[in-house]
Amino acid sequence: MAAKKKNFEAQLKRLQAIVESLETGELALEKSVALYKEGMTLSKECRTQLENARNEIRLFTEEGEVPFEEETAAATTAD
């Protein structure tokens, strides 16, 4: 894999392609094992990125950041 980290969407797209390939059942054993390993690595990386995003959102929420919906509702009721 390239030194530059792929973005989440690209990793997820590749993971979906791997799953589709494995589900066909038409691959040689060696190719299936290689794709399985790649898929597991991508799955772990995607999970880590999602967890990091959740933590970042949680951090903003804990620091008192108000979600957009609440700000919009408050502005609407003030009219």
Distance bins in CASP14 RR format, pairs under 12 A and 6 or more apart:
PFRMAT RR
TARGET T0000
AUTHOR 0000-0000-0000
RMODE 2
METHOD distances of the structure
MODEL  1
1 10 0 0 0 0 0 1 0 0 0 0 0
1 11 0 0 0 0 1 0 0 0 0 0 0
1 14 0 0 0 0 1 0 0 0 0 0 0
1 38 0 0 0 0 1 0 0 0 0 0 0
1 39 0 0 0 0 0 1 0 0 0 0 0
1 41 0 0 0 0 1 0 0 0 0 0 0
1 42 0 0 0 0 1 0 0 0 0 0 0
1 45 0 0 0 0 1 0 0 0 0 0 0
2 10 0 0 0 0 0 1 0 0 0 0 0
4 10 0 0 0 0 0 1 0 0 0 0 0
5 11 0 0 0 0 1 0 0 0 0 0 0
5 42 0 0 0 0 0 1 0 0 0 0 0
5 45 0 0 0 0 1 0 0 0 0 0 0
5 46 0 0 0 0 0 1 0 0 0 0 0
5 48 0 0 0 0 0 1 0 0 0 0 0
5 49 0 0 0 0 1 0 0 0 0 0 0
5 52 0 0 0 0 0 1 0 0 0 0 0
6 12 0 0 0 0 1 0 0 0 0 0 0
6 13 0 0 0 0 1 0 0 0 0 0 0
6 14 1 0 0 1 0 0 0 0 0 0 0
6 15 0 0 0 0 0 1 0 0 0 0 0
6 41 0 0 0 0 0 1 0 0 0 0 0
6 42 0 0 0 0 1 0 0 0 0 0 0
6 45 0 0 0 0 1 0 0 0 0 0 0
6 46 0 0 0 0 1 0 0 0 0 0 0
6 49 0 0 0 0 1 0 0 0 0 0 0
7 13 0 0 0 0 1 0 0 0 0 0 0
7 14 0 0 0 0 0 1 0 0 0 0 0
7 45 0 0 0 0 0 1 0 0 0 0 0
7 46 0 0 0 0 0 1 0 0 0 0 0
7 49 0 0 0 0 1 0 0 0 0 0 0
7 53 0 0 0 0 0 1 0 0 0 0 0
8 14 0 0 0 0 0 1 0 0 0 0 0
8 15 0 0 0 0 0 1 0 0 0 0 0
8 42 0 0 0 0 0 1 0 0 0 0 0
8 45 0 0 0 0 1 0 0 0 0 0 0
8 46 1 0 0 1 0 0 0 0 0 0 0
8 47 0 0 0 0 0 1 0 0 0 0 0
8 48 0 0 0 0 1 0 0 0 0 0 0
8 49 1 0 1 0 0 0 0 0 0 0 0
8 50 1 0 0 1 0 0 0 0 0 0 0
8 51 0 0 0 0 0 1 0 0 0 0 0
8 52 0 0 0 0 1 0 0 0 0 0 0
8 53 0 0 0 0 1 0 0 0 0 0 0
9 15 0 0 0 0 0 1 0 0 0 0 0
9 16 0 0 0 0 0 1 0 0 0 0 0
9 46 0 0 0 0 1 0 0 0 0 0 0
9 49 0 0 0 0 0 1 0 0 0 0 0
10 16 0 0 0 0 0 1 0 0 0 0 0
10 17 0 0 0 0 0 1 0 0 0 0 0
10 42 0 0 0 0 1 0 0 0 0 0 0
10 45 0 0 0 0 0 1 0 0 0 0 0
10 46 0 0 0 0 0 1 0 0 0 0 0
10 49 0 0 0 0 0 1 0 0 0 0 0
11 17 0 0 0 0 0 1 0 0 0 0 0
11 18 0 0 0 0 0 1 0 0 0 0 0
11 38 0 0 0 0 0 1 0 0 0 0 0
11 39 0 0 0 0 1 0 0 0 0 0 0
11 41 0 0 0 0 1 0 0 0 0 0 0
11 42 1 0 1 0 0 0 0 0 0 0 0
11 43 0 0 0 0 1 0 0 0 0 0 0
11 44 0 0 0 0 0 1 0 0 0 0 0
11 45 1 0 1 0 0 0 0 0 0 0 0
11 46 1 0 1 0 0 0 0 0 0 0 0
11 47 0 0 0 0 0 1 0 0 0 0 0
11 48 0 0 0 0 0 1 0 0 0 0 0
11 49 1 0 0 1 0 0 0 0 0 0 0
11 50 0 0 0 0 0 1 0 0 0 0 0
12 18 0 0 0 0 0 1 0 0 0 0 0
12 19 0 0 0 0 0 1 0 0 0 0 0
12 39 0 0 0 0 0 1 0 0 0 0 0
12 42 1 0 0 1 0 0 0 0 0 0 0
12 43 0 0 0 0 1 0 0 0 0 0 0
12 45 0 0 0 0 1 0 0 0 0 0 0
12 46 1 0 1 0 0 0 0 0 0 0 0
12 47 0 0 0 0 0 1 0 0 0 0 0
12 49 0 0 0 0 1 0 0 0 0 0 0
12 50 0 0 0 0 1 0 0 0 0 0 0
13 19 0 0 0 0 0 1 0 0 0 0 0
13 20 0 0 0 0 0 1 0 0 0 0 0
13 42 0 0 0 0 1 0 0 0 0 0 0
13 46 0 0 0 0 0 1 0 0 0 0 0
14 20 0 0 0 0 0 1 0 0 0 0 0
14 21 0 0 0 0 0 1 0 0 0 0 0
14 35 0 0 0 0 0 1 0 0 0 0 0
14 38 1 0 0 1 0 0 0 0 0 0 0
14 39 1 0 0 1 0 0 0 0 0 0 0
14 41 0 0 0 0 0 1 0 0 0 0 0
14 42 1 0 0 1 0 0 0 0 0 0 0
14 43 0 0 0 0 0 1 0 0 0 0 0
14 45 0 0 0 0 0 1 0 0 0 0 0
14 46 0 0 0 0 1 0 0 0 0 0 0
15 21 0 0 0 0 0 1 0 0 0 0 0
15 22 0 0 0 0 0 1 0 0 0 0 0
15 35 0 0 0 0 0 1 0 0 0 0 0
15 36 0 0 0 0 0 1 0 0 0 0 0
15 38 0 0 0 0 1 0 0 0 0 0 0
15 39 1 0 1 0 0 0 0 0 0 0 0
15 40 0 0 0 0 1 0 0 0 0 0 0
15 41 0 0 0 0 1 0 0 0 0 0 0
15 42 1 0 1 0 0 0 0 0 0 0 0
15 43 1 0 0 1 0 0 0 0 0 0 0
15 44 0 0 0 0 0 1 0 0 0 0 0
15 45 0 0 0 0 1 0 0 0 0 0 0
15 46 1 0 0 1 0 0 0 0 0 0 0
15 47 0 0 0 0 0 1 0 0 0 0 0
15 49 0 0 0 0 0 1 0 0 0 0 0
16 22 0 0 0 0 0 1 0 0 0 0 0
16 23 0 0 0 0 0 1 0 0 0 0 0
16 39 0 0 0 0 0 1 0 0 0 0 0
16 42 0 0 0 0 1 0 0 0 0 0 0
16 43 0 0 0 0 0 1 0 0 0 0 0
16 46 0 0 0 0 0 1 0 0 0 0 0
17 23 0 0 0 0 0 1 0 0 0 0 0
17 24 0 0 0 0 0 1 0 0 0 0 0
17 35 0 0 0 0 1 0 0 0 0 0 0
17 38 0 0 0 0 0 1 0 0 0 0 0
17 39 0 0 0 0 1 0 0 0 0 0 0
17 42 0 0 0 0 0 1 0 0 0 0 0
18 24 0 0 0 0 0 1 0 0 0 0 0
18 27 0 0 0 0 0 1 0 0 0 0 0
18 31 0 0 0 0 0 1 0 0 0 0 0
18 32 0 0 0 0 1 0 0 0 0 0 0
18 33 0 0 0 0 0 1 0 0 0 0 0
18 34 0 0 0 0 1 0 0 0 0 0 0
18 35 1 0 1 0 0 0 0 0 0 0 0
18 36 1 0 0 1 0 0 0 0 0 0 0
18 37 0 0 0 0 1 0 0 0 0 0 0
18 38 1 0 0 1 0 0 0 0 0 0 0
18 39 1 0 1 0 0 0 0 0 0 0 0
18 40 0 0 0 0 1 0 0 0 0 0 0
18 41 0 0 0 0 0 1 0 0 0 0 0
18 42 1 0 0 1 0 0 0 0 0 0 0
18 43 0 0 0 0 1 0 0 0 0 0 0
18 46 0 0 0 0 0 1 0 0 0 0 0
19 25 0 0 0 0 0 1 0 0 0 0 0
19 32 0 0 0 0 0 1 0 0 0 0 0
19 35 0 0 0 0 1 0 0 0 0 0 0
19 36 0 0 0 0 1 0 0 0 0 0 0
19 38 0 0 0 0 0 1 0 0 0 0 0
19 39 1 0 0 1 0 0 0 0 0 0 0
19 40 0 0 0 0 0 1 0 0 0 0 0
19 42 0 0 0 0 0 1 0 0 0 0 0
19 43 0 0 0 0 1 0 0 0 0 0 0
20 26 0 0 0 0 0 1 0 0 0 0 0
20 27 0 0 0 0 0 1 0 0 0 0 0
20 35 0 0 0 0 0 1 0 0 0 0 0
20 39 0 0 0 0 0 1 0 0 0 0 0
21 27 1 0 0 1 0 0 0 0 0 0 0
21 28 0 0 0 0 0 1 0 0 0 0 0
21 31 0 0 0 0 1 0 0 0 0 0 0
21 32 0 0 0 0 1 0 0 0 0 0 0
21 34 0 0 0 0 0 1 0 0 0 0 0
21 35 1 0 1 0 0 0 0 0 0 0 0
21 36 0 0 0 0 0 1 0 0 0 0 0
21 38 0 0 0 0 0 1 0 0 0 0 0
21 39 0 0 0 0 0 1 0 0 0 0 0
22 28 0 0 0 0 0 1 0 0 0 0 0
22 29 0 0 0 0 0 1 0 0 0 0 0
22 31 0 0 0 0 1 0 0 0 0 0 0
22 32 1 0 0 1 0 0 0 0 0 0 0
22 33 0 0 0 0 0 1 0 0 0 0 0
22 34 0 0 0 0 0 1 0 0 0 0 0
22 35 1 0 1 0 0 0 0 0 0 0 0
22 36 1 0 0 1 0 0 0 0 0 0 0
22 37 0 0 0 0 0 1 0 0 0 0 0
22 38 0 0 0 0 0 1 0 0 0 0 0
22 39 0 0 0 0 1 0 0 0 0 0 0
22 40 0 0 0 0 0 1 0 0 0 0 0
23 32 0 0 0 0 0 1 0 0 0 0 0
23 35 0 0 0 0 0 1 0 0 0 0 0
23 36 0 0 0 0 0 1 0 0 0 0 0
24 31 0 0 0 0 0 1 0 0 0 0 0
24 32 0 0 0 0 1 0 0 0 0 0 0
24 35 0 0 0 0 0 1 0 0 0 0 0
25 31 0 0 0 0 0 1 0 0 0 0 0
25 32 1 0 0 1 0 0 0 0 0 0 0
25 35 0 0 0 0 0 1 0 0 0 0 0
26 32 0 0 0 0 1 0 0 0 0 0 0
26 35 0 0 0 0 0 1 0 0 0 0 0
27 33 0 0 0 0 1 0 0 0 0 0 0
27 34 0 0 0 0 1 0 0 0 0 0 0
27 35 1 0 0 1 0 0 0 0 0 0 0
27 36 0 0 0 0 1 0 0 0 0 0 0
28 34 0 0 0 0 1 0 0 0 0 0 0
28 35 0 0 0 0 0 1 0 0 0 0 0
29 35 0 0 0 0 0 1 0 0 0 0 0
29 36 0 0 0 0 0 1 0 0 0 0 0
30 36 0 0 0 0 0 1 0 0 0 0 0
30 37 0 0 0 0 0 1 0 0 0 0 0
31 37 0 0 0 0 0 1 0 0 0 0 0
31 38 0 0 0 0 0 1 0 0 0 0 0
32 38 0 0 0 0 0 1 0 0 0 0 0
32 39 0 0 0 0 0 1 0 0 0 0 0
33 39 0 0 0 0 0 1 0 0 0 0 0
33 40 0 0 0 0 0 1 0 0 0 0 0
34 40 0 0 0 0 0 1 0 0 0 0 0
34 41 0 0 0 0 0 1 0 0 0 0 0
35 41 0 0 0 0 0 1 0 0 0 0 0
35 42 0 0 0 0 0 1 0 0 0 0 0
36 42 0 0 0 0 0 1 0 0 0 0 0
36 43 0 0 0 0 0 1 0 0 0 0 0
37 43 0 0 0 0 0 1 0 0 0 0 0
37 44 0 0 0 0 0 1 0 0 0 0 0
38 44 0 0 0 0 0 1 0 0 0 0 0
38 45 0 0 0 0 0 1 0 0 0 0 0
39 45 0 0 0 0 1 0 0 0 0 0 0
39 46 0 0 0 0 1 0 0 0 0 0 0
39 47 0 0 0 0 0 1 0 0 0 0 0
40 46 0 0 0 0 0 1 0 0 0 0 0
40 47 0 0 0 0 0 1 0 0 0 0 0
41 47 0 0 0 0 0 1 0 0 0 0 0
41 48 0 0 0 0 0 1 0 0 0 0 0
42 48 0 0 0 0 0 1 0 0 0 0 0
42 49 0 0 0 0 0 1 0 0 0 0 0
43 49 0 0 0 0 0 1 0 0 0 0 0
43 50 0 0 0 0 0 1 0 0 0 0 0
44 50 0 0 0 0 0 1 0 0 0 0 0
44 51 0 0 0 0 0 1 0 0 0 0 0
45 51 0 0 0 0 0 1 0 0 0 0 0
45 52 0 0 0 0 0 1 0 0 0 0 0
46 52 0 0 0 0 0 1 0 0 0 0 0
46 53 0 0 0 0 0 1 0 0 0 0 0
47 53 0 0 0 0 0 1 0 0 0 0 0
47 54 0 0 0 0 0 1 0 0 0 0 0
48 54 0 0 0 0 0 1 0 0 0 0 0
48 55 0 0 0 0 0 1 0 0 0 0 0
49 55 0 0 0 0 0 1 0 0 0 0 0
49 56 0 0 0 0 0 1 0 0 0 0 0
50 56 0 0 0 0 0 1 0 0 0 0 0
50 57 0 0 0 0 0 1 0 0 0 0 0
51 57 0 0 0 0 0 1 0 0 0 0 0
51 58 0 0 0 0 0 1 0 0 0 0 0
52 58 0 0 0 0 0 1 0 0 0 0 0
52 59 0 0 0 0 0 1 0 0 0 0 0
53 59 0 0 0 0 0 1 0 0 0 0 0
53 60 0 0 0 0 0 1 0 0 0 0 0
54 60 0 0 0 0 0 1 0 0 0 0 0
54 61 0 0 0 0 0 1 0 0 0 0 0
55 61 0 0 0 0 0 1 0 0 0 0 0
55 62 0 0 0 0 0 1 0 0 0 0 0
56 62 0 0 0 0 0 1 0 0 0 0 0
56 63 0 0 0 0 0 1 0 0 0 0 0
56 65 0 0 0 0 0 1 0 0 0 0 0
57 63 0 0 0 0 0 1 0 0 0 0 0
57 65 0 0 0 0 1 0 0 0 0 0 0
57 67 0 0 0 0 1 0 0 0 0 0 0
58 64 0 0 0 0 0 1 0 0 0 0 0
58 65 0 0 0 0 0 1 0 0 0 0 0
59 65 0 0 0 0 1 0 0 0 0 0 0
60 66 0 0 0 0 1 0 0 0 0 0 0
60 67 0 0 0 0 1 0 0 0 0 0 0
60 68 0 0 0 0 0 1 0 0 0 0 0
61 67 1 0 0 1 0 0 0 0 0 0 0
61 70 0 0 0 0 0 1 0 0 0 0 0
64 70 0 0 0 0 0 1 0 0 0 0 0
65 71 0 0 0 0 0 1 0 0 0 0 0
66 72 0 0 0 0 0 1 0 0 0 0 0
66 73 0 0 0 0 0 1 0 0 0 0 0
66 74 0 0 0 0 1 0 0 0 0 0 0
66 75 0 0 0 0 0 1 0 0 0 0 0
67 73 0 0 0 0 1 0 0 0 0 0 0
67 74 0 0 0 0 0 1 0 0 0 0 0
68 74 0 0 0 0 0 1 0 0 0 0 0
68 75 0 0 0 0 0 1 0 0 0 0 0
69 75 0 0 0 0 0 1 0 0 0 0 0
69 76 0 0 0 0 0 1 0 0 0 0 0
70 76 0 0 0 0 0 1 0 0 0 0 0
70 77 0 0 0 0 0 1 0 0 0 0 0
71 77 0 0 0 0 0 1 0 0 0 0 0
71 78 0 0 0 0 0 1 0 0 0 0 0
72 78 0 0 0 0 0 1 0 0 0 0 0
72 79 0 0 0 0 0 1 0 0 0 0 0
73 79 0 0 0 0 0 1 0 0 0 0 0
END
